Amino acid sequence: MTDELKALEINSTIETQRFLLAQIEQLTLIVSSRLVAEIILIERSQVLPLPFYNSVILGCYYHAGQILPLIATDRQLGIRTTSPTREILTIIRLSESAEHLAGVGLLVDKVLGSQSGDRLPAEIFDSDVYFPATEGDAPMKLFSPQLLSREIFVPLRWQAAT
């Protein structure tokens, strides 16, 4: 199969695919619906912090018989460094299609809705962050499992001060 045919095949699947749109501060995060298992609203008090892990990991949450690691997506993207202060948190739980992130929850400010790929700017699939031409529109970033490395799940070693 030639490179042109591969590109056409990828573009046709993108056009027919659905994407979830979520907001983090001023950024719109675009997540393929294939990567989304469910959207969960949880109380902040139900999150168990994990102090000896990377600060990108907000903590974990017990849901439907499983422990879900929760990722502070804003920290990972370099948007915010503080902990969320909202009482109700919006979590996008990733599906098995997310490979090493299956079952992980992404913290977002809110879910905006969904759109088909043909309604999204084509540039979103070719660039790291897409900045729309008009000032009123928020920048967009396409989520991929490669944004989060496996190393964030490795506990940090505690060392006594000398």
N, CA, C and O atoms as a DFTB+ gen file, in Angstrom:
648 C
 N C O
     1  1       0.849      -1.172       0.000
     2  2       0.000       0.000       0.000
     3  2       0.899       1.241       0.000
     4  3       1.852       1.321       0.774
     5  1       0.598       2.178      -0.848
     6  2       1.423       3.386      -0.945
     7  2       1.111       4.340       0.195
     8  3       0.089       4.219       0.870
     9  1       2.024       5.297       0.396
    10  2       1.825       6.286       1.456
    11  2       0.579       7.123       1.225
    12  3      -0.109       7.489       2.178
    13  1       0.281       7.430      -0.045
    14  2      -0.917       8.224      -0.360
    15  2      -2.187       7.474       0.026
    16  3      -3.116       8.062       0.578
    17  1      -2.225       6.169      -0.267
    18  2      -3.399       5.370       0.090
    19  2      -3.557       5.275       1.602
    20  3      -4.674       5.343       2.113
    21  1      -2.434       5.116       2.330
    22  2      -2.490       5.074       3.792
    23  2      -3.037       6.380       4.345
    24  3      -3.867       6.370       5.254
    25  1      -2.579       7.504       3.802
    26  2      -3.051       8.814       4.252
    27  2      -4.540       8.979       3.977
    28  3      -5.268       9.510       4.816
    29  1      -5.002       8.529       2.810
    30  2      -6.432       8.606       2.491
    31  2      -7.253       7.751       3.437
    32  3      -8.328       8.160       3.875
    33  1      -6.746       6.550       3.757
    34  2      -7.452       5.649       4.673
    35  2      -7.550       6.259       6.067
    36  3      -8.609       6.205       6.692
    37  1      -6.463       6.837       6.557
    38  2      -6.462       7.477       7.876
    39  2      -7.422       8.650       7.895
    40  3      -8.196       8.799       8.841
    41  1      -7.387       9.490       6.862
    42  2      -8.283      10.653       6.792
    43  2      -9.738      10.242       6.743
    44  3     -10.579      10.904       7.351
    45  1     -10.068       9.154       6.027
    46  2     -11.468       8.730       5.952
    47  2     -11.959       8.204       7.297
    48  3     -13.123       8.405       7.643
    49  1     -11.088       7.529       8.070
    50  2     -11.520       7.056       9.387
    51  2     -11.656       8.219      10.357
    52  3     -12.534       8.196      11.219
    53  1     -10.808       9.234      10.237
    54  2     -10.914      10.411      11.096
    55  2     -12.220      11.147      10.836
    56  3     -12.882      11.595      11.772
    57  1     -12.591      11.273       9.563
    58  2     -13.807      11.999       9.211
    59  2     -15.059      11.336       9.763
    60  3     -16.014      12.030      10.112
    61  1     -15.078      10.013       9.851
    62  2     -16.269       9.307      10.330
    63  2     -16.230       9.041      11.832
    64  3     -17.229       8.621      12.415
    65  1     -15.102       9.280      12.449
    66  2     -14.928       8.998      13.879
    67  2     -15.525      10.129      14.729
    68  3     -15.581      11.280      14.296
    69  1     -15.965       9.786      15.934
    70  2     -16.469      10.777      16.889
    71  2     -15.351      11.138      17.856
    72  3     -14.497      10.310      18.175
    73  1     -15.367      12.386      18.320
    74  2     -14.374      12.881      19.261
    75  2     -15.076      13.587      20.403
    76  3     -16.045      14.319      20.199
    77  1     -14.578      13.359      21.602
    78  2     -15.075      14.032      22.798
    79  2     -14.286      15.322      22.963
    80  3     -13.063      15.323      22.829
    81  1     -14.981      16.423      23.253
    82  2     -14.329      17.709      23.473
    83  2     -14.427      18.035      24.958
    84  3     -15.518      18.056      25.529
    85  1     -13.282      18.286      25.574
    86  2     -13.236      18.612      27.000
    87  2     -12.439      19.891      27.183
    88  3     -11.527      20.188      26.411
    89  1     -12.793      20.637      28.208
    90  2     -12.114      21.899      28.476
    91  2     -11.192      21.765      29.675
    92  3     -11.549      21.180      30.698
    93  1      -9.977      22.332      29.522
    94  2      -9.020      22.462      30.614
    95  2      -8.514      23.894      30.536
    96  3      -7.756      24.244      29.631
    97  1      -8.937      24.723      31.490
    98  2      -8.641      26.163      31.421
    99  2      -9.144      26.686      30.081
   100  3     -10.330      26.567      29.777
   101  1      -8.245      27.268      29.270
   102  2      -8.639      27.807      27.963
   103  2      -8.426      26.814      26.826
   104  3      -8.755      27.119      25.680
   105  1      -7.882      25.633      27.117
   106  2      -7.573      24.631      26.099
   107  2      -8.750      23.685      25.899
   108  3      -9.404      23.278      26.859
   109  1      -9.012      23.340      24.635
   110  2      -9.989      22.299      24.333
   111  2      -9.222      21.031      24.011
   112  3      -8.470      20.984      23.037
   113  1      -9.410      20.005      24.825
   114  2      -8.759      18.717      24.619
   115  2      -9.685      17.855      23.769
   116  3     -10.860      17.688      24.094
   117  1      -9.155      17.314      22.688
   118  2      -9.922      16.478      21.766
   119  2      -9.500      15.029      22.001
   120  3      -8.324      14.694      21.863
   121  1     -10.467      14.163      22.360
   122  2     -10.176      12.767      22.674
   123  2     -11.028      11.877      21.771
   124  3     -12.247      12.035      21.701
   125  1     -10.381      10.951      21.088
   126  2     -11.111      10.009      20.242
   127  2     -12.098       9.218      21.092
   128  3     -11.761       8.774      22.189
   129  1     -13.309       9.045      20.588
   130  2     -14.323       8.295      21.347
   131  2     -13.906       6.845      21.553
   132  3     -14.388       6.194      22.480
   133  1     -13.022       6.327      20.707
   134  2     -12.521       4.959      20.890
   135  2     -11.704       4.827      22.171
   136  3     -11.584       3.734      22.724
   137  1     -11.144       5.938      22.642
   138  2     -10.310       5.919      23.841
   139  2     -11.111       6.140      25.125
   140  3     -10.569       5.996      26.221
   141  1     -12.392       6.489      25.003
   142  2     -13.204       6.851      26.163
   143  2     -14.095       5.682      26.577
   144  3     -14.897       5.188      25.785
   145  1     -13.945       5.250      27.820
   146  2     -14.811       4.198      28.363
   147  2     -16.065       4.823      28.982
   148  3     -17.183       4.361      28.753
   149  1     -15.855       5.887      29.775
   150  2     -16.980       6.562      30.416
   151  2     -16.538       7.896      30.992
   152  3     -15.347       8.181      31.109
   153  1     -17.520       8.699      31.346
   154  2     -17.271       9.975      32.015
   155  2     -17.852       9.846      33.416
   156  3     -19.002       9.443      33.595
   157  1     -17.029      10.198      34.413
   158  2     -17.420      10.013      35.811
   159  2     -17.340      11.353      36.527
   160  3     -16.399      12.119      36.319
   161  1     -18.329      11.635      37.370
   162  2     -18.281      12.787      38.260
   163  2     -18.051      12.248      39.663
   164  3     -18.802      11.398      40.142
   165  1     -17.001      12.749      40.324
   166  2     -16.688      12.258      41.666
   167  2     -16.470      13.433      42.611
   168  3     -16.164      14.547      42.188
   169  1     -16.635      13.159      43.883
   170  2     -16.361      14.181      44.899
   171  2     -14.864      14.220      45.174
   172  3     -14.203      13.183      45.233
   173  1     -14.348      15.411      45.337
   174  2     -12.918      15.604      45.588
   175  2     -12.459      14.818      46.824
   176  3     -11.337      14.313      46.864
   177  1     -13.329      14.719      47.823
   178  2     -12.980      14.023      49.066
   179  2     -12.791      12.515      48.863
   180  3     -12.229      11.851      49.734
   181  1     -13.244      11.964      47.738
   182  2     -13.121      10.531      47.475
   183  2     -11.788      10.162      46.820
   184  3     -11.506       8.982      46.611
   185  1     -10.977      11.156      46.498
   186  2      -9.689      10.889      45.862
   187  2      -8.647      10.619      46.936
   188  3      -8.444      11.431      47.839
   189  1      -7.994       9.479      46.832
   190  2      -6.929       9.113      47.758
   191  2      -5.609       9.593      47.165
   192  3      -5.202       9.118      46.105
   193  1      -4.930      10.536      47.841
   194  2      -3.663      11.043      47.292
   195  2      -2.571       9.977      47.316
   196  3      -2.576       9.084      48.163
   197  1      -1.647      10.084      46.385
   198  2      -0.506       9.180      46.300
   199  2       0.767      10.023      46.364
   200  3       1.291      10.430      45.328
   201  1       1.268      10.287      47.573
   202  2       2.351      11.264      47.743
   203  2       3.697      10.867      47.138
   204  3       4.490      11.752      46.814
   205  1       3.986       9.594      46.975
   206  2       5.300       9.196      46.474
   207  2       5.285       8.884      44.983
   208  3       6.081       8.081      44.496
   209  1       4.374       9.527      44.271
   210  2       4.299       9.385      42.820
   211  2       4.473      10.752      42.180
   212  3       4.414      11.784      42.847
   213  1       4.685      10.734      40.904
   214  2       4.828      11.954      40.120
   215  2       3.636      12.877      40.409
   216  3       2.518      12.399      40.601
   217  1       3.870      14.189      40.440
   218  2       2.794      15.142      40.760
   219  2       1.700      15.178      39.693
   220  3       0.637      15.759      39.911
   221  1       1.958      14.562      38.545
   222  2       0.938      14.465      37.502
   223  2      -0.186      13.528      37.954
   224  3      -1.326      13.664      37.509
   225  1       0.134      12.586      38.831
   226  2      -0.891      11.678      39.354
   227  2      -1.574      12.375      40.529
   228  3      -0.967      12.602      41.576
   229  1      -2.829      12.701      40.336
   230  2      -3.619      13.385      41.356
   231  2      -3.875      12.474      42.551
   232  3      -3.896      12.924      43.697
   233  1      -4.068      11.192      42.270
   234  2      -4.369      10.211      43.299
   235  2      -5.066       9.036      42.651
   236  3      -4.901       8.787      41.457
   237  1      -5.848       8.310      43.440
   238  2      -6.614       7.206      42.884
   239  2      -8.032       7.238      43.447
   240  3      -8.314       7.904      44.443
   241  1      -8.908       6.501      42.782
   242  2     -10.320       6.495      43.109
   243  2     -10.847       5.074      42.915
   244  3     -10.529       4.414      41.926
   245  1     -11.645       4.619      43.858
   246  2     -12.245       3.285      43.762
   247  2     -13.557       3.393      43.000
   248  3     -14.468       4.100      43.431
   249  1     -13.662       2.695      41.864
   250  2     -14.852       2.797      41.014
   251  2     -15.165       1.435      40.392
   252  3     -14.316       0.832      39.736
   253  1     -16.373       0.969      40.604
   254  2     -16.867      -0.276      40.005
   255  2     -15.911      -1.447      40.232
   256  3     -15.638      -2.225      39.318
   257  1     -15.407      -1.561      41.461
   258  2     -14.552      -2.673      41.814
   259  2     -13.109      -2.547      41.355
   260  3     -12.347      -3.509      41.447
   261  1     -12.723      -1.375      40.863
   262  2     -11.352      -1.174      40.393
   263  2     -10.770       0.106      40.976
   264  3     -11.494       1.043      41.312
   265  1      -9.459       0.122      41.086
   266  2      -8.741       1.325      41.498
   267  2      -8.339       2.074      40.226
   268  3      -7.644       1.530      39.368
   269  1      -8.783       3.325      40.117
   270  2      -8.448       4.139      38.950
   271  2      -7.397       5.178      39.319
   272  3      -7.637       6.019      40.185
   273  1      -6.236       5.128      38.670
   274  2      -5.298       6.233      38.860
   275  2      -5.869       7.470      38.161
   276  3      -6.397       7.371      37.054
   277  1      -5.763       8.614      38.802
   278  2      -6.298       9.854      38.232
   279  2      -5.147      10.769      37.831
   280  3      -4.269      11.077      38.637
   281  1      -5.168      11.190      36.596
   282  2      -4.121      12.054      36.049
   283  2      -4.609      13.494      36.047
   284  3      -5.692      13.792      35.544
   285  1      -3.801      14.383      36.614
   286  2      -4.083      15.823      36.552
   287  2      -3.639      16.283      35.165
   288  3      -2.492      16.688      34.972
   289  1      -4.543      16.218      34.218
   290  2      -4.229      16.506      32.822
   291  2      -3.662      17.909      32.658
   292  3      -2.786      18.131      31.822
   293  1      -4.155      18.856      33.451
   294  2      -3.647      20.227      33.362
   295  2      -2.168      20.296      33.734
   296  3      -1.406      21.033      33.108
   297  1      -1.760      19.543      34.738
   298  2      -0.338      19.514      35.126
   299  2       0.511      18.880      34.031
   300  3       1.595      19.367      33.711
   301  1       0.007      17.790      33.462
   302  2       0.743      17.101      32.408
   303  2       0.962      18.012      31.205
   304  3       2.015      17.964      30.568
   305  1      -0.022      18.833      30.898
   306  2       0.090      19.730      29.750
   307  2       0.754      21.056      30.101
   308  3       0.938      21.910      29.233
   309  1       1.115      21.233      31.383
   310  2       1.788      22.457      31.800
   311  2       0.881      23.659      31.913
   312  3       1.341      24.795      31.802
   313  1      -0.414      23.427      32.134
   314  2      -1.379      24.525      32.215
   315  2      -1.480      25.073      33.626
   316  3      -1.488      26.288      33.823
   317  1      -1.559      24.178      34.618
   318  2      -1.690      24.562      36.032
   319  2      -0.778      23.702      36.864
   320  3      -0.411      22.598      36.460
   321  1      -0.410      24.200      38.021
   322  2       0.413      23.384      38.914
   323  2      -0.261      23.152      40.262
   324  3       0.249      22.384      41.077
   325  1      -1.385      23.794      40.509
   326  2      -2.078      23.651      41.786
   327  2      -3.087      22.519      41.734
   328  3      -3.501      22.093      40.655
   329  1      -3.476      22.039      42.888
   330  2      -4.492      20.994      42.973
   331  2      -5.867      21.584      42.694
   332  3      -6.103      22.764      42.952
   333  1      -6.774      20.766      42.169
   334  2      -8.114      21.270      41.910
   335  2      -8.827      21.632      43.210
   336  3      -8.681      20.945      44.221
   337  1      -9.588      22.705      43.174
   338  2     -10.313      23.143      44.368
   339  2     -11.806      22.861      44.254
   340  3     -12.543      23.050      45.222
   341  1     -12.259      22.416      43.100
   342  2     -13.676      22.109      42.918
   343  2     -14.062      20.899      43.771
   344  3     -13.253      19.996      43.983
   345  1     -15.278      20.893      44.248
   346  2     -15.764      19.764      45.042
   347  2     -16.130      18.564      44.172
   348  3     -15.960      17.418      44.586
   349  1     -16.632      18.828      42.968
   350  2     -17.000      17.759      42.043
   351  2     -16.002      17.774      40.884
   352  3     -15.825      18.796      40.222
   353  1     -15.354      16.634      40.646
   354  2     -14.351      16.519      39.594
   355  2     -14.921      15.746      38.411
   356  3     -15.660      14.779      38.595
   357  1     -14.581      16.167      37.209
   358  2     -14.999      15.490      35.981
   359  2     -13.828      14.656      35.480
   360  3     -12.739      15.173      35.232
   361  1     -14.069      13.366      35.339
   362  2     -13.034      12.411      34.961
   363  2     -13.443      11.699      33.673
   364  3     -14.577      11.238      33.543
   365  1     -12.518      11.615      32.729
   366  2     -12.707      10.795      31.531
   367  2     -11.914       9.513      31.756
   368  3     -10.683       9.533      31.779
   369  1     -12.627       8.392      31.922
   370  2     -11.942       7.107      32.116
   371  2     -11.629       6.531      30.750
   372  3     -12.506       6.414      29.894
   373  1     -10.361       6.171      30.552
   374  2      -9.905       5.675      29.256
   375  2     -10.209       4.190      29.093
   376  3     -10.192       3.427      30.059
   377  1     -10.485       3.799      27.860
   378  2     -10.857       2.417      27.542
   379  2      -9.627       1.558      27.275
   380  3      -8.494       2.034      27.341
   381  1      -9.867       0.302      26.976
   382  2      -8.790      -0.648      26.660
   383  2      -8.009      -0.203      25.429
   384  3      -6.840      -0.559      25.288
   385  1      -8.617       0.556      24.547
   386  2      -7.933       1.042      23.340
   387  2      -6.811       2.008      23.666
   388  3      -5.977       2.290      22.805
   389  1      -6.769       2.522      24.886
   390  2      -5.734       3.472      25.289
   391  2      -4.448       2.777      25.714
   392  3      -3.557       3.412      26.279
   393  1      -4.344       1.492      25.449
   394  2      -3.149       0.692      25.698
   395  2      -2.688       0.800      27.156
   396  3      -3.422       0.390      28.055
   397  1      -1.493       1.339      27.411
   398  2      -0.938       1.382      28.767
   399  2      -1.718       2.302      29.699
   400  3      -1.471       2.310      30.904
   401  1      -2.655       3.075      29.157
   402  2      -3.476       3.966      29.981
   403  2      -4.895       3.430      30.199
   404  3      -5.752       4.153      30.707
   405  1      -5.148       2.197      29.830
   406  2      -6.485       1.613      30.003
   407  2      -6.902       1.695      31.466
   408  3      -6.160       1.268      32.352
   409  1      -8.082       2.241      31.719
   410  2      -8.595       2.351      33.081
   411  2      -8.133       3.583      33.818
   412  3      -8.567       3.813      34.947
   413  1      -7.280       4.374      33.233
   414  2      -6.792       5.601      33.863
   415  2      -7.832       6.703      33.666
   416  3      -8.508       6.749      32.638
   417  1      -7.955       7.583      34.648
   418  2      -8.885       8.702      34.557
   419  2      -8.156      10.007      34.295
   420  3      -7.160      10.313      34.951
   421  1      -8.651      10.774      33.338
   422  2      -8.093      12.090      33.033
   423  2      -8.983      13.158      33.648
   424  3     -10.181      13.201      33.367
   425  1      -8.419      14.011      34.475
   426  2      -9.174      15.103      35.086
   427  2      -9.282      16.245      34.083
   428  3      -8.275      16.712      33.553
   429  1     -10.513      16.692      33.827
   430  2     -10.761      17.842      32.956
   431  2     -11.679      18.802      33.703
   432  3     -12.324      18.421      34.680
   433  1     -11.735      20.053      33.240
   434  2     -12.628      21.022      33.889
   435  2     -14.087      20.712      33.590
   436  3     -14.934      20.733      34.483
   437  1     -14.373      20.422      32.314
   438  2     -15.735      20.023      31.946
   439  2     -15.729      19.402      30.565
   440  3     -14.818      19.635      29.771
   441  1     -16.749      18.612      30.284
   442  2     -16.937      18.006      28.975
   443  2     -17.842      18.937      28.186
   444  3     -18.915      19.318      28.653
   445  1     -17.402      19.299      26.984
   446  2     -18.143      20.241      26.154
   447  2     -19.125      19.557      25.207
   448  3     -20.102      20.171      24.776
   449  1     -18.874      18.307      24.885
   450  2     -19.738      17.590      23.953
   451  2     -18.906      16.694      23.063
   452  3     -17.786      16.318      23.407
   453  1     -19.473      16.353      21.902
   454  2     -18.741      15.514      20.952
   455  2     -18.987      16.021      19.538
   456  3     -19.986      16.686      19.261
   457  1     -18.055      15.692      18.651
   458  2     -18.178      16.068      17.246
   459  2     -17.566      14.980      16.392
   460  3     -16.727      14.204      16.850
   461  1     -17.998      14.937      15.146
   462  2     -17.369      14.017      14.206
   463  2     -16.086      14.657      13.688
   464  3     -15.940      15.879      13.698
   465  1     -15.172      13.825      13.239
   466  2     -13.875      14.292      12.781
   467  2     -13.940      15.277      11.640
   468  3     -13.084      16.153      11.524
   469  1     -14.960      15.143      10.784
   470  2     -15.053      16.066       9.645
   471  2     -15.445      17.479      10.069
   472  3     -15.298      18.412       9.279
   473  1     -15.935      17.661      11.285
   474  2     -16.312      18.989      11.784
   475  2     -15.177      19.676      12.547
   476  3     -15.300      20.837      12.938
   477  1     -14.079      18.958      12.755
   478  2     -12.913      19.518      13.448
   479  2     -11.925      20.052      12.415
   480  3     -11.886      19.572      11.283
   481  1     -11.122      21.052      12.809
   482  2     -10.114      21.555      11.865
   483  2      -9.097      20.461      11.541
   484  3      -8.604      19.787      12.446
   485  1      -8.785      20.283      10.273
   486  2      -7.847      19.241       9.846
   487  2      -6.472      19.437      10.473
   488  3      -5.740      18.467      10.669
   489  1      -6.116      20.666      10.787
   490  2      -4.796      20.965      11.357
   491  2      -4.600      20.329      12.735
   492  3      -3.465      20.114      13.160
   493  1      -5.679      20.033      13.424
   494  2      -5.571      19.440      14.765
   495  2      -4.879      18.080      14.709
   496  3      -4.248      17.666      15.681
   497  1      -4.994      17.391      13.587
   498  2      -4.414      16.056      13.457
   499  2      -2.957      16.092      13.008
   500  3      -2.273      15.069      13.022
   501  1      -2.488      17.270      12.612
   502  2      -1.121      17.407      12.102
   503  2      -0.194      18.185      13.022
   504  3       1.021      18.165      12.827
   505  1      -0.739      18.868      14.018
   506  2       0.117      19.709      14.861
   507  2      -0.060      19.339      16.330
   508  3      -1.018      18.666      16.709
   509  1       0.890      19.795      17.148
   510  2       0.838      19.517      18.579
   511  2      -0.330      20.256      19.228
   512  3      -1.158      19.651      19.907
   513  1      -0.387      21.564      19.012
   514  2      -1.501      22.384      19.496
   515  2      -1.971      23.226      18.328
   516  3      -1.163      23.852      17.643
   517  1      -3.282      23.245      18.097
   518  2      -3.849      24.024      17.017
   519  2      -4.444      25.305      17.597
   520  3      -5.263      25.255      18.516
   521  1      -4.032      26.443      17.062
   522  2      -4.558      27.734      17.485
   523  2      -5.489      28.253      16.406
   524  3      -5.029      28.585      15.313
   525  1      -6.800      28.333      16.680
   526  2      -7.744      28.836      15.681
   527  2      -7.420      30.277      15.278
   528  3      -6.777      31.021      16.019
   529  1      -7.885      30.645      14.086
   530  2      -7.588      31.971      13.539
   531  2      -8.271      33.084      14.327
   532  3      -7.742      34.192      14.409
   533  1      -9.432      32.806      14.906
   534  2     -10.148      33.846      15.638
   535  2      -9.762      33.822      17.106
   536  3      -9.534      32.756      17.678
   537  1      -9.690      34.989      17.710
   538  2      -9.276      35.098      19.112
   539  2     -10.248      34.448      20.083
   540  3      -9.836      33.952      21.131
   541  1     -11.529      34.445      19.750
   542  2     -12.546      33.925      20.656
   543  2     -12.498      32.419      20.838
   544  3     -12.993      31.903      21.840
   545  1     -11.913      31.707      19.890
   546  2     -11.854      30.252      19.963
   547  2     -10.628      29.800      20.761
   548  3      -9.547      30.376      20.638
   549  1     -10.811      28.777      21.567
   550  2      -9.735      28.263      22.416
   551  2      -8.773      27.406      21.596
   552  3      -9.175      26.786      20.611
   553  1      -7.511      27.373      21.999
   554  2      -6.578      26.443      21.342
   555  2      -7.041      25.014      21.582
   556  3      -7.699      24.721      22.580
   557  1      -6.688      24.126      20.652
   558  2      -7.106      22.725      20.721
   559  2      -5.888      21.816      20.717
   560  3      -4.883      22.100      20.065
   561  1      -5.995      20.716      21.457
   562  2      -4.931      19.710      21.477
   563  2      -5.571      18.339      21.352
   564  3      -6.533      18.023      22.051
   565  1      -5.028      17.531      20.456
   566  2      -5.499      16.168      20.281
   567  2      -4.813      15.275      21.307
   568  3      -3.585      15.257      21.388
   569  1      -5.597      14.532      22.093
   570  2      -5.033      13.624      23.087
   571  2      -4.595      12.333      22.412
   572  3      -5.296      11.789      21.559
   573  1      -3.429      11.857      22.809
   574  2      -2.977      10.525      22.392
   575  2      -2.326       9.872      23.612
   576  3      -1.766      10.573      24.454
   577  1      -2.390       8.549      23.721
   578  2      -1.792       7.867      24.872
   579  2      -0.295       8.149      25.028
   580  3       0.242       8.007      26.126
   581  1       0.376       8.542      23.964
   582  2       1.806       8.827      24.034
   583  2       2.104      10.093      24.834
   584  3       3.261      10.335      25.175
   585  1       1.098      10.903      25.142
   586  2       1.306      12.098      25.957
   587  2       1.752      11.744      27.373
   588  3       2.416      12.542      28.034
   589  1       1.389      10.557      27.834
   590  2       1.729      10.118      29.191
   591  2       2.635       8.896      29.113
   592  3       2.243       7.856      28.583
   593  1       3.822       9.025      29.632
   594  2       4.749       7.893      29.592
   595  2       4.432       6.924      30.735
   596  3       3.752       7.273      31.700
   597  1       4.932       5.730      30.600
   598  2       4.743       4.713      31.632
   599  2       5.478       5.074      32.923
   600  3       5.108       4.605      34.000
   601  1       6.511       5.901      32.819
   602  2       7.337       6.247      33.978
   603  2       6.578       7.036      35.043
   604  3       6.992       7.048      36.202
   605  1       5.479       7.694      34.676
   606  2       4.766       8.458      35.706
   607  2       4.127       7.550      36.746
   608  3       3.774       8.009      37.832
   609  1       3.974       6.271      36.428
   610  2       3.371       5.332      37.363
   611  2       4.389       4.631      38.243
   612  3       4.024       3.777      39.051
   613  1       5.655       4.977      38.100
   614  2       6.707       4.397      38.925
   615  2       6.835       5.238      40.185
   616  3       6.985       6.456      40.098
   617  1       6.777       4.601      41.367
   618  2       6.894       5.380      42.606
   619  2       8.245       6.091      42.680
   620  3       9.270       5.562      42.249
   621  1       8.219       7.297      43.235
   622  2       9.448       8.045      43.450
   623  2      10.116       7.502      44.705
   624  3       9.435       7.074      45.637
   625  1      11.386       7.518      44.735
   626  2      12.110       7.033      45.908
   627  2      12.226       8.142      46.932
   628  3      12.544       9.286      46.609
   629  1      11.962       7.778      48.161
   630  2      12.097       8.746      49.247
   631  2      13.526       8.702      49.730
   632  3      14.101       7.628      49.907
   633  1      14.098       9.870      49.942
   634  2      15.456       9.948      50.464
   635  2      15.479      10.881      51.642
   636  3      14.909      11.971      51.603
   637  1      16.144      10.444      52.696
   638  2      16.262      11.270      53.883
   639  2      17.238      12.411      53.603
   640  3      18.243      12.233      52.914
   641  1      16.927      13.569      54.145
   642  2      17.819      14.709      53.988
   643  2      19.105      14.446      54.778
   644  3      19.059      13.933      55.896
   645  1      20.232      14.797      54.198
   646  2      21.492      14.553      54.895
   647  2      22.097      15.833      55.418
   648  3      23.164      15.806      56.032
